Amino acid sequence: MKRLFGLGSVICILITPTRAEVEAEIPFGIEAVTGIRSDYVHRGFQLADSSLDFQLETELTLSNQTSLHLGLSHLAESGGGFAETSGYLELTRTIGDDWQLGASMTYRDRRESRLDGGFDFGFFTSTDLAKDWRWRNELNFDLGVDGIWFRSGIEWSTVITDDAFLVVEGGLSAVSGYLDRDGLNDFHTRVGLTYAVSDQVSFTPFIGSSLQIDDRSASDLFYGGLWFEVIF
């Protein structure tokens, strides 16, 4: 509990308002992201040590209220055997002024992993609680491990300068039939600072954590990394 309080205090000090203002200035296109991280943590499970990853993402606007997100990614452990290749589709629908509803389909192919790959189907809601706050809930059915994962999280963002913004995320997750886990899963956080070198190029150093709740045999996880993003 002391660790949760201490980490929460750090987050409160770091946070302040709005990623959307910066994103509005970035032109539409395909976003390529490459990065390095000290640990690869997925839904409260450490799957790899130091690793490199590459992602391609784009968004298609189908109407004023509906958009389709597509992405491909590959991650490989440095000097290890773990590797993950995945692709996803996400359909988002805006309801009124504040709510977004969506559904996603992801396929993951994993090598030498404690979590098997396979299809993952998800549903989510997202809304702006205030100008700089966003609340998102996710429910995923992971057919690879034949389990259910639920997350409820808050994001707070702030523009620091014309070229930089800070994003802080925190949330709780719960699982059912996820390997040997049932019930509350983890309390997780991530802090990222994005600096735009130009309209097309930016980089984001980040740190994160996953504090285990019900699984007393699992260690708390802390990681950091750097993403390099190009839009073209």
C-alpha positions as protocol buffer text, in pm:
chain_id: "A"
residue {
  index: 1
  type: MET
  ca { x: 0 y: 0 z: 0 }
}
residue {
  index: 2
  type: LYS
  ca { x: 290 y: 240 z: 74 }
}
residue {
  index: 3
  type: ARG
  ca { x: 424 y: 178 z: -277 }
}
residue {
  index: 4
  type: LEU
  ca { x: 83 y: 256 z: -430 }
}
residue {
  index: 5
  type: PHE
  ca { x: 57 y: 579 z: -230 }
}
residue {
  index: 6
  type: GLY
  ca { x: 410 y: 685 z: -318 }
}
residue {
  index: 7
  type: LEU
  ca { x: 368 y: 616 z: -686 }
}
residue {
  index: 8
  type: GLY
  ca { x: 34 y: 793 z: -689 }
}
residue {
  index: 9
  type: SER
  ca { x: 195 y: 1099 z: -532 }
}
residue {
  index: 10
  type: VAL
  ca { x: 463 y: 1109 z: -801 }
}
residue {
  index: 11
  type: ILE
  ca { x: 194 y: 1089 z: -1071 }
}
residue {
  index: 12
  type: CYS
  ca { x: -4 y: 1374 z: -915 }
}
residue {
  index: 13
  type: ILE
  ca { x: 307 y: 1593 z: -913 }
}
residue {
  index: 14
  type: LEU
  ca { x: 392 y: 1517 z: -1275 }
}
residue {
  index: 15
  type: ILE
  ca { x: 48 y: 1550 z: -1430 }
}
residue {
  index: 16
  type: THR
  ca { x: -111 y: 1863 z: -1574 }
}
residue {
  index: 17
  type: PRO
  ca { x: -367 y: 1914 z: -1951 }
}
residue {
  index: 18
  type: THR
  ca { x: -405 y: 1827 z: -2348 }
}
residue {
  index: 19
  type: ARG
  ca { x: -273 y: 1590 z: -2592 }
}
residue {
  index: 20
  type: ALA
  ca { x: -555 y: 1653 z: -2838 }
}
residue {
  index: 21
  type: GLU
  ca { x: -436 y: 2008 z: -2905 }
}
residue {
  index: 22
  type: VAL
  ca { x: -97 y: 1877 z: -3020 }
}
residue {
  index: 23
  type: GLU
  ca { x: -245 y: 1582 z: -3213 }
}
residue {
  index: 24
  type: ALA
  ca { x: -471 y: 1818 z: -3405 }
}
residue {
  index: 25
  type: GLU
  ca { x: -162 y: 1977 z: -3559 }
}
residue {
  index: 26
  type: ILE
  ca { x: -19 y: 1646 z: -3682 }
}
residue {
  index: 27
  type: PRO
  ca { x: -116 y: 1562 z: -4043 }
}
residue {
  index: 28
  type: PHE
  ca { x: -303 y: 1244 z: -4131 }
}
residue {
  index: 29
  type: GLY
  ca { x: -90 y: 959 z: -4254 }
}
residue {
  index: 30
  type: ILE
  ca { x: 86 y: 641 z: -4160 }
}
residue {
  index: 31
  type: GLU
  ca { x: 273 y: 646 z: -3833 }
}
residue {
  index: 32
  type: ALA
  ca { x: 589 y: 437 z: -3798 }
}
residue {
  index: 33
  type: VAL
  ca { x: 718 y: 379 z: -3446 }
}
residue {
  index: 34
  type: THR
  ca { x: 1038 y: 206 z: -3342 }
}
residue {
  index: 35
  type: GLY
  ca { x: 1156 y: 173 z: -2986 }
}
residue {
  index: 36
  type: ILE
  ca { x: 1354 y: 2 z: -2717 }
}
residue {
  index: 37
  type: ARG
  ca { x: 1234 y: -93 z: -2371 }
}
residue {
  index: 38
  type: SER
  ca { x: 1394 y: -246 z: -2064 }
}
residue {
  index: 39
  type: ASP
  ca { x: 1112 y: -501 z: -2020 }
}
residue {
  index: 40
  type: TYR
  ca { x: 808 y: -603 z: -2222 }
}
residue {
  index: 41
  type: VAL
  ca { x: 507 y: -616 z: -1988 }
}
residue {
  index: 42
  type: HIS
  ca { x: 170 y: -730 z: -2126 }
}
residue {
  index: 43
  type: ARG
  ca { x: -140 y: -722 z: -1905 }
}
residue {
  index: 44
  type: GLY
  ca { x: 62 y: -764 z: -1588 }
}
residue {
  index: 45
  type: PHE
  ca { x: 289 y: -1040 z: -1723 }
}
residue {
  index: 46
  type: GLN
  ca { x: 658 y: -991 z: -1801 }
}
residue {
  index: 47
  type: LEU
  ca { x: 711 y: -1159 z: -2138 }
}
residue {
  index: 48
  type: ALA
  ca { x: 1063 y: -1039 z: -2224 }
}
residue {
  index: 49
  type: ASP
  ca { x: 1364 y: -851 z: -2094 }
}
residue {
  index: 50
  type: SER
  ca { x: 1527 y: -574 z: -2299 }
}
residue {
  index: 51
  type: SER
  ca { x: 1358 y: -570 z: -2639 }
}
residue {
  index: 52
  type: LEU
  ca { x: 1322 y: -379 z: -2967 }
}
residue {
  index: 53
  type: ASP
  ca { x: 993 y: -319 z: -3143 }
}
residue {
  index: 54
  type: PHE
  ca { x: 858 y: -168 z: -3463 }
}
residue {
  index: 55
  type: GLN
  ca { x: 500 y: -58 z: -3538 }
}
residue {
  index: 56
  type: LEU
  ca { x: 303 y: 74 z: -3835 }
}
residue {
  index: 57
  type: GLU
  ca { x: -33 y: 237 z: -3768 }
}
residue {
  index: 58
  type: THR
  ca { x: -290 y: 435 z: -3964 }
}
residue {
  index: 59
  type: GLU
  ca { x: -644 y: 568 z: -3925 }
}
residue {
  index: 60
  type: LEU
  ca { x: -918 y: 572 z: -4189 }
}
residue {
  index: 61
  type: THR
  ca { x: -1209 y: 813 z: -4142 }
}
residue {
  index: 62
  type: LEU
  ca { x: -1528 y: 639 z: -4255 }
}
residue {
  index: 63
  type: SER
  ca { x: -1766 y: 921 z: -4155 }
}
residue {
  index: 64
  type: ASN
  ca { x: -1782 y: 1216 z: -3916 }
}
residue {
  index: 65
  type: GLN
  ca { x: -1853 y: 974 z: -3631 }
}
residue {
  index: 66
  type: THR
  ca { x: -1675 y: 654 z: -3737 }
}
residue {
  index: 67
  type: SER
  ca { x: -1310 y: 568 z: -3789 }
}
residue {
  index: 68
  type: LEU
  ca { x: -1106 y: 252 z: -3847 }
}
residue {
  index: 69
  type: HIS
  ca { x: -759 y: 203 z: -3700 }
}
residue {
  index: 70
  type: LEU
  ca { x: -517 y: -52 z: -3846 }
}
residue {
  index: 71
  type: GLY
  ca { x: -178 y: -158 z: -3717 }
}
residue {
  index: 72
  type: LEU
  ca { x: 106 y: -408 z: -3750 }
}
residue {
  index: 73
  type: SER
  ca { x: 390 y: -460 z: -3504 }
}
residue {
  index: 74
  type: HIS
  ca { x: 690 y: -681 z: -3434 }
}
residue {
  index: 75
  type: LEU
  ca { x: 881 y: -708 z: -3107 }
}
residue {
  index: 76
  type: ALA
  ca { x: 1190 y: -919 z: -3036 }
}
residue {
  index: 77
  type: GLU
  ca { x: 1386 y: -971 z: -2716 }
}
residue {
  index: 78
  type: SER
  ca { x: 1747 y: -856 z: -2737 }
}
residue {
  index: 79
  type: GLY
  ca { x: 1965 y: -1164 z: -2710 }
}
residue {
  index: 80
  type: GLY
  ca { x: 1666 y: -1382 z: -2617 }
}
residue {
  index: 81
  type: GLY
  ca { x: 1421 y: -1616 z: -2779 }
}
residue {
  index: 82
  type: PHE
  ca { x: 1096 y: -1426 z: -2730 }
}
residue {
  index: 83
  type: ALA
  ca { x: 932 y: -1262 z: -3033 }
}
residue {
  index: 84
  type: GLU
  ca { x: 583 y: -1130 z: -3103 }
}
residue {
  index: 85
  type: THR
  ca { x: 425 y: -1029 z: -3434 }
}
residue {
  index: 86
  type: SER
  ca { x: 73 y: -888 z: -3428 }
}
residue {
  index: 87
  type: GLY
  ca { x: -188 y: -708 z: -3635 }
}
residue {
  index: 88
  type: TYR
  ca { x: -508 y: -536 z: -3528 }
}
residue {
  index: 89
  type: LEU
  ca { x: -825 y: -365 z: -3650 }
}
residue {
  index: 90
  type: GLU
  ca { x: -1016 y: -122 z: -3429 }
}
residue {
  index: 91
  type: LEU
  ca { x: -1350 y: 37 z: -3516 }
}
residue {
  index: 92
  type: THR
  ca { x: -1444 y: 351 z: -3320 }
}
residue {
  index: 93
  type: ARG
  ca { x: -1780 y: 529 z: -3313 }
}
residue {
  index: 94
  type: THR
  ca { x: -1832 y: 871 z: -3153 }
}
residue {
  index: 95
  type: ILE
  ca { x: -2161 y: 911 z: -2965 }
}
residue {
  index: 96
  type: GLY
  ca { x: -2264 y: 1267 z: -2886 }
}
residue {
  index: 97
  type: ASP
  ca { x: -1993 y: 1507 z: -2776 }
}
residue {
  index: 98
  type: ASP
  ca { x: -1814 y: 1302 z: -2512 }
}
residue {
  index: 99
  type: TRP
  ca { x: -1841 y: 927 z: -2566 }
}
residue {
  index: 100
  type: GLN
  ca { x: -1661 y: 684 z: -2794 }
}
residue {
  index: 101
  type: LEU
  ca { x: -1752 y: 318 z: -2834 }
}
residue {
  index: 102
  type: GLY
  ca { x: -1541 y: 64 z: -3015 }
}
residue {
  index: 103
  type: ALA
  ca { x: -1452 y: -294 z: -3096 }
}
residue {
  index: 104
  type: SER
  ca { x: -1119 y: -448 z: -3188 }
}
residue {
  index: 105
  type: MET
  ca { x: -976 y: -768 z: -3331 }
}
residue {
  index: 106
  type: THR
  ca { x: -610 y: -857 z: -3279 }
}
residue {
  index: 107
  type: TYR
  ca { x: -403 y: -1156 z: -3381 }
}
residue {
  index: 108
  type: ARG
  ca { x: -72 y: -1226 z: -3207 }
}
residue {
  index: 109
  type: ASP
  ca { x: 192 y: -1479 z: -3305 }
}
residue {
  index: 110
  type: ARG
  ca { x: 436 y: -1545 z: -3020 }
}
residue {
  index: 111
  type: ARG
  ca { x: 755 y: -1748 z: -2989 }
}
residue {
  index: 112
  type: GLU
  ca { x: 892 y: -1880 z: -2659 }
}
residue {
  index: 113
  type: SER
  ca { x: 625 y: -1704 z: -2452 }
}
residue {
  index: 114
  type: ARG
  ca { x: 439 y: -1789 z: -2131 }
}
residue {
  index: 115
  type: LEU
  ca { x: 126 y: -1647 z: -2300 }
}
residue {
  index: 116
  type: ASP
  ca { x: 17 y: -1825 z: -2616 }
}
residue {
  index: 117
  type: GLY
  ca { x: -69 y: -1622 z: -2924 }
}
residue {
  index: 118
  type: GLY
  ca { x: -401 y: -1625 z: -3106 }
}
residue {
  index: 119
  type: PHE
  ca { x: -703 y: -1404 z: -3165 }
}
residue {
  index: 120
  type: ASP
  ca { x: -810 y: -1141 z: -2915 }
}
residue {
  index: 121
  type: PHE
  ca { x: -1150 y: -968 z: -2940 }
}
residue {
  index: 122
  type: GLY
  ca { x: -1212 y: -649 z: -2746 }
}
residue {
  index: 123
  type: PHE
  ca { x: -1475 y: -387 z: -2670 }
}
residue {
  index: 124
  type: PHE
  ca { x: -1418 y: -46 z: -2514 }
}
residue {
  index: 125
  type: THR
  ca { x: -1575 y: 282 z: -2406 }
}
residue {
  index: 126
  type: SER
  ca { x: -1394 y: 613 z: -2372 }
}
residue {
  index: 127
  type: THR
  ca { x: -1507 y: 954 z: -2255 }
}
residue {
  index: 128
  type: ASP
  ca { x: -1366 y: 1293 z: -2156 }
}
residue {
  index: 129
  type: LEU
  ca { x: -1432 y: 1348 z: -1786 }
}
residue {
  index: 130
  type: ALA
  ca { x: -1294 y: 1701 z: -1812 }
}
residue {
  index: 131
  type: LYS
  ca { x: -1082 y: 1899 z: -2056 }
}
residue {
  index: 132
  type: ASP
  ca { x: -762 y: 1712 z: -1976 }
}
residue {
  index: 133
  type: TRP
  ca { x: -895 y: 1384 z: -1838 }
}
residue {
  index: 134
  type: ARG
  ca { x: -1001 y: 1073 z: -2030 }
}
residue {
  index: 135
  type: TRP
  ca { x: -1159 y: 758 z: -1885 }
}
residue {
  index: 136
  type: ARG
  ca { x: -1136 y: 431 z: -2081 }
}
residue {
  index: 137
  type: ASN
  ca { x: -1279 y: 87 z: -2005 }
}
residue {
  index: 138
  type: GLU
  ca { x: -1175 y: -224 z: -2198 }
}
residue {
  index: 139
  type: LEU
  ca { x: -1303 y: -583 z: -2205 }
}
residue {
  index: 140
  type: ASN
  ca { x: -1100 y: -839 z: -2400 }
}
residue {
  index: 141
  type: PHE
  ca { x: -1155 y: -1206 z: -2477 }
}
residue {
  index: 142
  type: ASP
  ca { x: -812 y: -1359 z: -2534 }
}
residue {
  index: 143
  type: LEU
  ca { x: -861 y: -1686 z: -2719 }
}
residue {
  index: 144
  type: GLY
  ca { x: -488 y: -1761 z: -2707 }
}
residue {
  index: 145
  type: VAL
  ca { x: -497 y: -1818 z: -2332 }
}
residue {
  index: 146
  type: ASP
  ca { x: -875 y: -1877 z: -2315 }
}
residue {
  index: 147
  type: GLY
  ca { x: -914 y: -1596 z: -2063 }
}
residue {
  index: 148
  type: ILE
  ca { x: -1086 y: -1263 z: -2006 }
}
residue {
  index: 149
  type: TRP
  ca { x: -908 y: -935 z: -1927 }
}
residue {
  index: 150
  type: PHE
  ca { x: -1077 y: -614 z: -1808 }
}
residue {
  index: 151
  type: ARG
  ca { x: -918 y: -275 z: -1753 }
}
residue {
  index: 152
  type: SER
  ca { x: -1043 y: 61 z: -1630 }
}
residue {
  index: 153
  type: GLY
  ca { x: -800 y: 348 z: -1661 }
}
residue {
  index: 154
  type: ILE
  ca { x: -758 y: 725 z: -1649 }
}
residue {
  index: 155
  type: GLU
  ca { x: -535 y: 937 z: -1876 }
}
residue {
  index: 156
  type: TRP
  ca { x: -430 y: 1294 z: -1798 }
}
residue {
  index: 157
  type: SER
  ca { x: -232 y: 1497 z: -2051 }
}
residue {
  index: 158
  type: THR
  ca { x: -86 y: 1844 z: -2073 }
}
residue {
  index: 159
  type: VAL
  ca { x: 84 y: 2056 z: -2335 }
}
residue {
  index: 160
  type: ILE
  ca { x: 415 y: 2173 z: -2193 }
}
residue {
  index: 161
  type: THR
  ca { x: 539 y: 2378 z: -2489 }
}
residue {
  index: 162
  type: ASP
  ca { x: 440 y: 2417 z: -2854 }
}
residue {
  index: 163
  type: ASP
  ca { x: 655 y: 2111 z: -2927 }
}
residue {
  index: 164
  type: ALA
  ca { x: 606 y: 1884 z: -2624 }
}
residue {
  index: 165
  type: PHE
  ca { x: 331 y: 1723 z: -2420 }
}
residue {
  index: 166
  type: LEU
  ca { x: 315 y: 1495 z: -2119 }
}
residue {
  index: 167
  type: VAL
  ca { x: 79 y: 1197 z: -2088 }
}
residue {
  index: 168
  type: VAL
  ca { x: 23 y: 1010 z: -1762 }
}
residue {
  index: 169
  type: GLU
  ca { x: -188 y: 695 z: -1744 }
}
residue {
  index: 170
  type: GLY
  ca { x: -301 y: 476 z: -1455 }
}
residue {
  index: 171
  type: GLY
  ca { x: -547 y: 194 z: -1420 }
}
residue {
  index: 172
  type: LEU
  ca { x: -665 y: -128 z: -1260 }
}
residue {
  index: 173
  type: SER
  ca { x: -711 y: -460 z: -1436 }
}
residue {
  index: 174
  type: ALA
  ca { x: -891 y: -781 z: -1351 }
}
residue {
  index: 175
  type: VAL
  ca { x: -877 y: -1124 z: -1514 }
}
residue {
  index: 176
  type: SER
  ca { x: -1072 y: -1446 z: -1536 }
}
residue {
  index: 177
  type: GLY
  ca { x: -904 y: -1772 z: -1633 }
}
residue {
  index: 178
  type: TYR
  ca { x: -586 y: -1590 z: -1741 }
}
residue {
  index: 179
  type: LEU
  ca { x: -331 y: -1867 z: -1694 }
}
residue {
  index: 180
  type: ASP
  ca { x: -351 y: -1926 z: -1317 }
}
residue {
  index: 181
  type: ARG
  ca { x: -494 y: -1583 z: -1234 }
}
residue {
  index: 182
  type: ASP
  ca { x: -850 y: -1485 z: -1139 }
}
residue {
  index: 183
  type: GLY
  ca { x: -971 y: -1162 z: -981 }
}
residue {
  index: 184
  type: LEU
  ca { x: -785 y: -834 z: -950 }
}
residue {
  index: 185
  type: ASN
  ca { x: -471 y: -843 z: -1161 }
}
residue {
  index: 186
  type: ASP
  ca { x: -254 y: -531 z: -1137 }
}
residue {
  index: 187
  type: PHE
  ca { x: -236 y: -157 z: -1082 }
}
residue {
  index: 188
  type: HIS
  ca { x: -41 y: -13 z: -1373 }
}
residue {
  index: 189
  type: THR
  ca { x: 96 y: 328 z: -1469 }
}
residue {
  index: 190
  type: ARG
  ca { x: 287 y: 488 z: -1751 }
}
residue {
  index: 191
  type: VAL
  ca { x: 436 y: 835 z: -1794 }
}
residue {
  index: 192
  type: GLY
  ca { x: 551 y: 953 z: -2137 }
}
residue {
  index: 193
  type: LEU
  ca { x: 695 y: 1283 z: -2257 }
}
residue {
  index: 194
  type: THR
  ca { x: 665 y: 1342 z: -2632 }
}
residue {
  index: 195
  type: TYR
  ca { x: 880 y: 1602 z: -2805 }
}
residue {
  index: 196
  type: ALA
  ca { x: 802 y: 1690 z: -3167 }
}
residue {
  index: 197
  type: VAL
  ca { x: 1118 y: 1763 z: -3364 }
}
residue {
  index: 198
  type: SER
  ca { x: 892 y: 1860 z: -3658 }
}
residue {
  index: 199
  type: ASP
  ca { x: 534 y: 1797 z: -3774 }
}
residue {
  index: 200
  type: GLN
  ca { x: 643 y: 1450 z: -3890 }
}
residue {
  index: 201
  type: VAL
  ca { x: 909 y: 1342 z: -3638 }
}
residue {
  index: 202
  type: SER
  ca { x: 893 y: 1301 z: -3259 }
}
residue {
  index: 203
  type: PHE
  ca { x: 1040 y: 1093 z: -2981 }
}
residue {
  index: 204
  type: THR
  ca { x: 894 y: 977 z: -2649 }
}
residue {
  index: 205
  type: PRO
  ca { x: 1087 y: 858 z: -2343 }
}
residue {
  index: 206
  type: PHE
  ca { x: 860 y: 672 z: -2101 }
}
residue {
  index: 207
  type: ILE
  ca { x: 855 y: 485 z: -1771 }
}
residue {
  index: 208
  type: GLY
  ca { x: 593 y: 246 z: -1640 }
}
residue {
  index: 209
  type: SER
  ca { x: 501 y: -2 z: -1371 }
}
residue {
  index: 210
  type: SER
  ca { x: 278 y: -301 z: -1303 }
}
residue {
  index: 211
  type: LEU
  ca { x: 209 y: -365 z: -935 }
}
residue {
  index: 212
  type: GLN
  ca { x: 65 y: -710 z: -874 }
}
residue {
  index: 213
  type: ILE
  ca { x: -248 y: -735 z: -660 }
}
residue {
  index: 214
  type: ASP
  ca { x: -384 y: -1087 z: -604 }
}
residue {
  index: 215
  type: ASP
  ca { x: -90 y: -1291 z: -733 }
}
residue {
  index: 216
  type: ARG
  ca { x: 145 y: -1275 z: -434 }
}
residue {
  index: 217
  type: SER
  ca { x: 400 y: -1500 z: -605 }
}
residue {
  index: 218
  type: ALA
  ca { x: 455 y: -1250 z: -891 }
}
residue {
  index: 219
  type: SER
  ca { x: 701 y: -962 z: -863 }
}
residue {
  index: 220
  type: ASP
  ca { x: 610 y: -599 z: -917 }
}
residue {
  index: 221
  type: LEU
  ca { x: 739 y: -480 z: -1254 }
}
residue {
  index: 222
  type: PHE
  ca { x: 908 y: -151 z: -1346 }
}
residue {
  index: 223
  type: TYR
  ca { x: 1033 y: -57 z: -1692 }
}
residue {
  index: 224
  type: GLY
  ca { x: 1141 y: 227 z: -1916 }
}
residue {
  index: 225
  type: GLY
  ca { x: 1206 y: 291 z: -2280 }
}
residue {
  index: 226
  type: LEU
  ca { x: 1214 y: 525 z: -2577 }
}
residue {
  index: 227
  type: TRP
  ca { x: 989 y: 546 z: -2884 }
}
residue {
  index: 228
  type: PHE
  ca { x: 1088 y: 723 z: -3206 }
}
residue {
  index: 229
  type: GLU
  ca { x: 788 y: 820 z: -3425 }
}
residue {
  index: 230
  type: VAL
  ca { x: 768 y: 926 z: -3789 }
}
residue {
  index: 231
  type: ILE
  ca { x: 450 y: 1027 z: -3974 }
}
residue {
  index: 232
  type: PHE
  ca { x: 445 y: 1017 z: -4353 }
}
